[in-house]
């Protein structure tokens, strides 16, 4: 098979790495890719993965390439091309592609659509409202006592959420998003949600329009600083499994969330074939969905794919073909931890083009993989190119072993201003007896 992966982040490097292990793959491109994707080789042929200088929002160029090269399957990594309708375009041209179509991608591209859908179909969520008028949004925040999650309705690279604990903070959040337009056009409308108490986990489910196969648990770390302080980011690290749910409890949460969601999709004629990623809060009253994403989480992908034992090509093909019911997903019992190394200043302004050293030393460690996120090749050197630069991932018999290996690799890598959270997986290790 010939495969094309779209994207340039850590999620896409992890997808390329895993897909390259399949005996089905004879040729693999990544558009546009990064310095890490270009180092991967196919297990079946030994050929190197080739980066393509085509951006993910150049839909026609991507479709033209897939048609000219007779690509057997295109795998969409990030949210933006899904929201732009790349799946619809490829399907219109008879090209096979994995990911939800434009209508189904609204679960992520419009938080208002997603929230309204959950209320219509009984998906457990929290009290919320959608507003185009800042004054109305402020009034609703006041009704909630200022304990709110204020979210830009549109796509904002995982950062369009401000959490508040007082009326004054909530008013400032509404003004920042709607008046000051901190997240651009994505903030023309906001969704204001009641701020819930509990433990947040990431769920992932592979879907084929009728069936959803649930992944193991994982927990992301969204805040920039240790102790869940600082600004929201796209994710500073993650680990799997998260020991807050037994297998039976995970299955129950999956049923509570996915069963009404699937019924709602069928009722409304939404054909969701791809990866559904609900962020879920485990509250005293039961699970509550905070939001839906319509693609793999990043950095969750890094820990999931280092645990997945099944052939990813076969799973994604079944998702496209509507045959997931016949498939079983096999997972390693080991734990996996991913620590993000970010540019200084992220998620705010940061400098690009800084040389990275120590990658070879980190890669030489056992049970460790350094996934590139925001990197590029410049004059033969790997340099920083984004806010999240690397996803340093390691695995082992337990969370503590995996965590220690990941940080040992982190400590071998250097670039100016590198920022790392030092408490990734600490919550999980604190309840390791249950794990």
C-alpha positions as CSV (number, residue, x, y, z in Angstrom):
1,X,0.0,0.0,0.0
2,X,0.9,3.6,-0.6
3,X,0.1,5.9,2.3
4,X,0.0,9.7,2.8
5,X,-0.1,11.2,6.3
6,X,-1.1,14.9,6.6
7,X,0.4,17.1,9.3
8,X,3.6,18.2,10.9
9,X,3.3,17.7,14.6
10,X,4.1,15.1,17.3
11,X,0.8,13.3,16.5
12,X,1.8,12.9,12.9
13,X,5.3,11.7,13.7
14,X,3.8,9.1,16.0
15,X,1.3,8.1,13.2
16,X,4.1,7.8,10.7
17,X,6.3,5.8,13.1
18,X,3.5,3.3,13.8
19,X,2.2,3.0,10.2
20,X,5.8,2.4,8.9
21,X,5.8,-0.8,11.0
22,X,3.0,-2.4,9.1
23,X,4.0,-5.0,6.5
24,X,1.3,-3.6,4.2
25,X,3.1,-0.3,3.6
26,X,5.4,-0.1,0.6
27,X,5.6,3.7,0.3
28,X,4.8,6.5,2.8
29,X,4.7,10.3,2.4
30,X,4.1,13.0,5.1
31,X,2.9,16.4,4.1
32,X,4.5,18.6,5.2
33,X,6.1,16.5,8.0
34,X,9.0,17.5,10.2
35,X,12.6,16.7,10.9
36,X,11.5,13.5,12.7
37,X,9.2,12.0,10.1
38,X,11.9,12.3,7.5
39,X,14.1,9.9,9.6
40,X,11.6,7.0,9.7
41,X,12.0,3.9,7.5
42,X,9.5,1.3,6.4
43,X,9.8,-2.1,8.0
44,X,8.7,-3.9,4.9
45,X,11.1,-2.3,2.4
46,X,13.7,-0.3,4.4
47,X,12.7,2.8,2.3
48,X,12.7,6.2,4.0
49,X,9.5,8.2,4.6
50,X,9.5,11.2,2.3
51,X,8.3,14.7,3.4
52,X,6.3,16.7,1.0
53,X,6.4,20.5,0.8
54,X,2.5,20.8,0.8
55,X,0.6,22.5,3.6
56,X,-2.3,20.7,5.2
57,X,-4.7,23.4,4.0
58,X,-3.7,23.1,0.4
59,X,-6.6,20.7,-0.2
60,X,-6.5,20.6,-4.0
61,X,-2.7,20.1,-4.2
62,X,-3.0,17.2,-1.7
63,X,-5.8,15.6,-3.7
64,X,-3.9,16.0,-6.9
65,X,-0.8,14.4,-5.4
66,X,-2.8,11.5,-4.0
67,X,-4.5,10.9,-7.4
68,X,-1.2,11.2,-9.4
69,X,0.6,8.8,-7.0
70,X,-2.4,6.4,-6.6
71,X,-2.2,6.7,-2.9
72,X,-4.2,3.8,-1.3
73,X,-5.0,5.6,2.0
74,X,-4.6,9.2,3.2
75,X,-4.5,9.7,7.0
76,X,-5.5,13.1,8.3
77,X,-3.8,14.2,11.5
78,X,-4.8,17.7,12.5
79,X,-8.2,19.3,12.8
80,X,-8.0,22.2,10.4
81,X,-8.1,20.2,7.1
82,X,-11.0,18.2,8.5
83,X,-13.0,21.3,9.2
84,X,-12.2,22.6,5.7
85,X,-13.7,19.5,4.2
86,X,-10.7,17.6,2.9
87,X,-12.4,14.3,3.4
88,X,-15.4,15.4,1.3
89,X,-13.1,16.6,-1.5
90,X,-11.1,13.3,-1.6
91,X,-14.3,11.2,-1.5
92,X,-15.7,13.3,-4.4
93,X,-12.6,12.4,-6.4
94,X,-12.8,8.7,-5.5
95,X,-9.7,8.9,-3.2
96,X,-9.6,6.8,0.0
97,X,-9.1,8.9,3.1
98,X,-9.3,8.4,6.9
99,X,-11.0,11.0,9.0
100,X,-14.5,12.5,9.6
101,X,-16.1,14.5,6.8
102,X,-16.8,18.2,7.2
103,X,-20.2,17.7,8.8
104,X,-18.9,15.1,11.3
105,X,-15.9,17.3,12.1
106,X,-18.2,19.9,13.5
107,X,-18.0,18.1,16.8
108,X,-14.6,19.8,17.1
109,X,-14.8,22.8,14.7
110,X,-17.9,24.2,16.5
111,X,-18.2,23.8,20.3
112,X,-21.7,25.3,20.0
113,X,-22.7,22.5,17.6
114,X,-21.2,19.9,19.9
115,X,-22.8,21.3,23.0
116,X,-26.2,21.5,21.4
117,X,-25.9,17.9,20.1
118,X,-25.1,16.6,23.6
119,X,-28.1,18.3,25.1
120,X,-30.4,16.9,22.3
121,X,-29.2,13.3,22.7
122,X,-28.6,13.0,26.4
123,X,-24.8,12.8,26.3
124,X,-23.8,13.7,29.9
125,X,-22.4,17.2,30.0
126,X,-22.6,20.3,32.1
127,X,-24.7,23.4,32.3
128,X,-23.7,25.7,29.4
129,X,-24.7,28.5,27.0
130,X,-23.6,29.7,23.6
131,X,-23.3,33.5,23.0
132,X,-22.6,35.9,20.2
133,X,-23.2,38.9,22.5
134,X,-20.5,39.7,25.1
135,X,-23.0,41.2,27.5
136,X,-25.2,38.0,27.5
137,X,-22.1,35.9,28.0
138,X,-21.1,38.0,31.0
139,X,-24.6,37.7,32.5
140,X,-24.5,33.9,32.2
141,X,-21.0,33.8,33.8
142,X,-22.5,35.7,36.7
143,X,-25.3,33.2,37.1
144,X,-22.5,30.5,37.4
145,X,-20.8,32.5,40.1
146,X,-17.8,33.1,37.8
147,X,-16.8,29.5,38.0
148,X,-16.6,28.9,34.2
149,X,-14.9,27.5,31.3
150,X,-15.1,30.2,28.6
151,X,-14.4,28.7,25.2
152,X,-13.9,30.1,21.7
153,X,-16.5,28.4,19.5
154,X,-14.1,27.7,16.6
155,X,-10.7,26.1,16.3
156,X,-7.9,27.7,18.3
157,X,-5.1,25.1,18.3
158,X,-6.3,23.6,21.6
159,X,-5.7,26.9,23.4
160,X,-9.0,28.7,23.1
161,X,-10.2,27.9,26.6
162,X,-10.0,30.2,29.7
163,X,-10.9,28.8,33.1
164,X,-12.2,31.2,35.7
165,X,-13.1,31.1,39.4
166,X,-14.6,34.5,40.0
167,X,-17.1,36.9,38.3
168,X,-14.3,39.4,37.6
169,X,-12.1,36.7,36.0
170,X,-15.0,35.5,33.9
171,X,-15.7,39.0,32.6
172,X,-12.1,39.4,31.7
173,X,-12.1,36.0,29.9
174,X,-15.2,37.0,27.8
175,X,-13.7,40.3,26.9
176,X,-10.3,38.7,26.0
177,X,-12.0,36.2,23.6
178,X,-14.9,38.2,22.2
179,X,-13.8,41.9,22.4
180,X,-10.0,41.7,22.2
181,X,-10.2,38.7,19.8
182,X,-7.3,36.8,21.4
183,X,-8.1,33.8,19.3
184,X,-9.2,35.7,16.2
185,X,-12.4,34.7,14.4
186,X,-12.7,31.5,16.5
187,X,-13.9,33.7,19.3
188,X,-16.8,35.4,17.4
189,X,-19.0,33.2,19.5
190,X,-18.2,31.6,22.9
191,X,-19.5,28.6,24.8
192,X,-19.6,29.2,28.5
193,X,-19.7,26.0,30.6
194,X,-20.1,25.4,34.3
195,X,-16.7,24.6,35.9
196,X,-16.8,21.1,37.2
197,X,-14.9,19.5,40.1
198,X,-13.3,16.1,39.5
199,X,-10.5,14.3,37.7
200,X,-10.2,14.9,33.9
201,X,-9.2,12.1,31.6
202,X,-8.9,11.7,27.8
203,X,-11.0,9.1,26.1
204,X,-10.3,8.0,22.5
205,X,-12.6,5.8,20.3
206,X,-12.1,4.6,16.8
207,X,-15.3,4.9,14.8
208,X,-16.7,3.6,11.5
209,X,-20.1,5.3,11.5
210,X,-21.8,2.5,13.4
211,X,-19.3,1.1,15.9
212,X,-16.9,2.8,18.3
213,X,-13.9,0.9,19.7
214,X,-12.7,2.5,23.0
215,X,-9.0,3.0,23.7
216,X,-7.4,2.5,27.2
217,X,-7.4,5.5,29.5
218,X,-4.9,8.4,29.3
219,X,-4.5,11.7,31.1
220,X,-3.2,14.9,29.5
221,X,-1.6,17.9,31.2
222,X,-3.0,21.1,29.6
223,X,-1.6,23.8,31.8
224,X,1.8,25.2,31.0
225,X,3.3,25.0,34.5
226,X,3.7,22.3,37.2
227,X,0.8,21.8,39.6
228,X,-1.7,22.6,36.8
229,X,-0.8,26.3,36.9
230,X,-0.3,28.8,34.1
231,X,-2.0,29.1,30.7
232,X,-3.8,26.4,28.8
233,X,-1.7,24.8,26.1
234,X,-2.2,22.1,23.5
235,X,-0.8,19.6,26.0
236,X,2.5,19.5,28.0
237,X,2.6,15.7,28.5
238,X,0.4,12.7,29.0
239,X,0.5,9.1,30.2
240,X,-1.5,5.9,29.7
241,X,-3.1,4.1,31.4
242,X,-4.6,6.5,33.9
243,X,-5.3,4.6,37.1
244,X,-8.5,6.4,38.1
245,X,-10.7,3.8,36.4
246,X,-10.8,0.1,36.4
247,X,-11.5,-1.7,33.1
248,X,-15.1,-2.2,34.1
249,X,-15.4,1.5,35.1
250,X,-13.8,2.6,31.8
251,X,-16.4,0.5,29.9
252,X,-19.2,2.0,31.9
253,X,-18.0,5.6,31.1
254,X,-17.6,4.6,27.5
255,X,-21.2,3.4,27.4
256,X,-22.5,6.5,29.1
257,X,-20.7,8.8,26.6
258,X,-20.5,6.8,23.3
259,X,-23.9,5.0,23.3
260,X,-26.0,8.2,23.2
261,X,-23.5,9.9,20.9
262,X,-23.7,7.1,18.4
263,X,-27.5,7.0,18.6
264,X,-27.6,10.7,18.0
265,X,-25.3,10.4,15.0
266,X,-27.5,7.8,13.4
267,X,-30.6,9.8,14.1
268,X,-29.2,12.9,12.5
269,X,-27.5,11.1,9.6
270,X,-23.9,12.0,10.7
271,X,-21.5,9.4,9.3
272,X,-18.5,9.7,11.7
273,X,-15.6,7.6,10.4
274,X,-12.4,8.5,12.3
275,X,-11.2,9.2,15.8
276,X,-13.5,10.7,18.4
277,X,-11.7,12.2,21.4
278,X,-13.9,13.3,24.2
279,X,-12.4,15.2,27.2
280,X,-14.3,13.8,30.2
281,X,-14.5,15.0,33.8
282,X,-15.1,12.3,36.4
283,X,-17.5,14.0,38.8
284,X,-19.3,12.7,41.9
285,X,-22.5,12.7,39.8
286,X,-20.8,10.6,37.0
287,X,-18.8,11.4,33.9
288,X,-19.4,14.7,32.1
289,X,-18.1,15.5,28.6
290,X,-16.2,18.8,28.5
291,X,-15.8,18.8,24.7
292,X,-15.3,16.6,21.7
293,X,-12.3,16.5,19.4
294,X,-12.5,14.8,15.9
295,X,-8.9,13.5,15.7
296,X,-6.2,11.9,17.8
297,X,-5.1,14.0,20.7
298,X,-1.6,15.3,20.8
299,X,0.4,14.2,22.9
300,X,-2.0,11.3,23.6
301,X,-1.2,9.7,20.3
302,X,2.4,9.2,21.4
303,X,1.5,7.1,24.4
304,X,-1.3,5.2,22.7
305,X,0.7,4.2,19.7
306,X,3.6,3.1,21.8
307,X,1.2,0.7,23.6
308,X,-0.8,-0.4,20.5
309,X,0.1,-3.9,19.4
310,X,-2.4,-4.2,16.5
311,X,-1.6,-3.1,12.9
312,X,-2.7,0.5,12.7
313,X,-3.1,0.3,8.9
314,X,-5.7,-2.5,9.3
315,X,-7.6,-0.6,12.0
316,X,-7.8,2.7,10.0
317,X,-8.8,0.8,6.9
318,X,-11.6,-0.9,8.9
319,X,-12.7,2.5,10.2
320,X,-13.0,3.8,6.6
321,X,-14.7,0.6,5.3
322,X,-17.2,0.3,8.1
323,X,-15.9,-3.1,9.3
324,X,-14.6,-2.2,12.7
325,X,-16.9,-4.7,14.3
326,X,-14.7,-7.5,13.0
327,X,-11.5,-6.0,14.5
328,X,-9.9,-6.4,17.9
329,X,-7.5,-3.8,19.3
330,X,-4.6,-5.3,21.2
331,X,-2.7,-3.2,23.8
332,X,0.5,-3.8,25.7
333,X,0.1,-3.9,29.4
334,X,3.1,-1.6,29.9
335,X,2.7,2.1,30.9
336,X,3.8,4.9,28.6
337,X,4.6,8.5,29.5
338,X,5.2,11.4,27.1
339,X,6.9,14.6,28.3
340,X,6.7,17.6,26.0
341,X,9.7,19.9,25.6
342,X,8.4,23.3,24.6
343,X,9.9,26.5,23.4
344,X,10.5,29.2,26.0
345,X,7.4,31.5,26.1
346,X,5.0,28.9,24.9
347,X,1.9,29.1,24.6
348,X,2.8,32.8,24.1
349,X,5.5,34.2,21.8
350,X,8.6,32.1,21.2
351,X,11.8,32.1,19.1
352,X,12.2,29.6,16.2
353,X,15.3,28.3,14.6
354,X,17.2,27.3,17.8
355,X,19.5,24.3,17.4
356,X,18.6,21.1,19.3
357,X,21.4,18.8,20.6
358,X,21.3,15.5,22.4
359,X,18.7,13.8,20.2
360,X,21.0,10.8,19.4
361,X,21.9,10.3,23.1
362,X,18.2,10.3,24.1
363,X,17.3,7.9,21.3
364,X,20.0,5.5,22.5
365,X,18.1,4.9,25.8
366,X,16.1,1.7,26.1
367,X,12.3,1.7,25.6
368,X,12.4,5.4,24.5
369,X,11.2,7.3,21.4
370,X,11.6,11.0,20.8
371,X,8.7,12.2,18.6
372,X,9.3,15.5,16.8
373,X,6.6,18.1,17.0
374,X,7.8,21.6,16.1
375,X,11.1,20.9,14.4
376,X,12.8,21.5,11.0
377,X,16.0,20.8,9.3
378,X,18.2,23.8,8.7
379,X,21.7,23.5,7.1
380,X,21.8,19.9,8.2
381,X,20.9,20.6,11.8
382,X,17.6,20.0,13.6
383,X,16.2,23.3,14.9
384,X,13.1,24.4,16.8
385,X,10.1,25.3,14.6
386,X,7.1,25.4,16.9
387,X,5.8,25.9,20.4
388,X,5.8,22.3,21.3
389,X,9.1,21.0,20.0
390,X,9.5,17.4,21.1
391,X,7.3,14.6,22.7
392,X,9.9,12.6,24.6
393,X,8.1,9.2,25.2
394,X,9.2,6.1,27.2
395,X,7.5,3.0,28.4
396,X,8.0,0.3,31.1
397,X,6.4,-2.0,33.5
398,X,4.7,0.7,35.5
399,X,4.1,4.5,35.4
400,X,7.1,5.3,37.7
401,X,9.5,3.3,35.4
402,X,8.1,4.9,32.3
403,X,8.2,8.4,33.8
404,X,11.8,8.0,35.0
405,X,12.9,6.8,31.5
406,X,11.1,9.8,29.8
407,X,12.8,12.3,32.1
408,X,16.2,10.7,31.7
409,X,15.8,11.2,27.9
410,X,14.6,14.8,28.4
411,X,17.7,15.6,30.4
412,X,19.9,14.5,27.5
413,X,18.3,17.0,25.1
414,X,19.1,20.7,25.0
415,X,17.9,23.8,23.2
416,X,17.9,27.4,24.4
417,X,14.9,28.2,26.6
418,X,13.5,24.7,26.7
419,X,10.5,24.4,29.0
420,X,9.4,21.2,30.6
421,X,6.8,20.3,33.2
422,X,8.4,18.1,35.8
423,X,5.2,16.5,37.2
424,X,3.9,14.5,34.2
425,X,2.2,11.3,35.5
426,X,2.5,12.4,39.2
427,X,-1.2,12.1,39.8
428,X,-1.2,8.6,38.3
429,X,1.8,7.5,40.4
430,X,0.1,8.9,43.5
431,X,-2.7,6.3,43.0
432,X,-0.5,3.6,41.6
433,X,-1.9,1.0,43.9
434,X,-5.1,1.0,41.9
435,X,-3.1,0.8,38.7
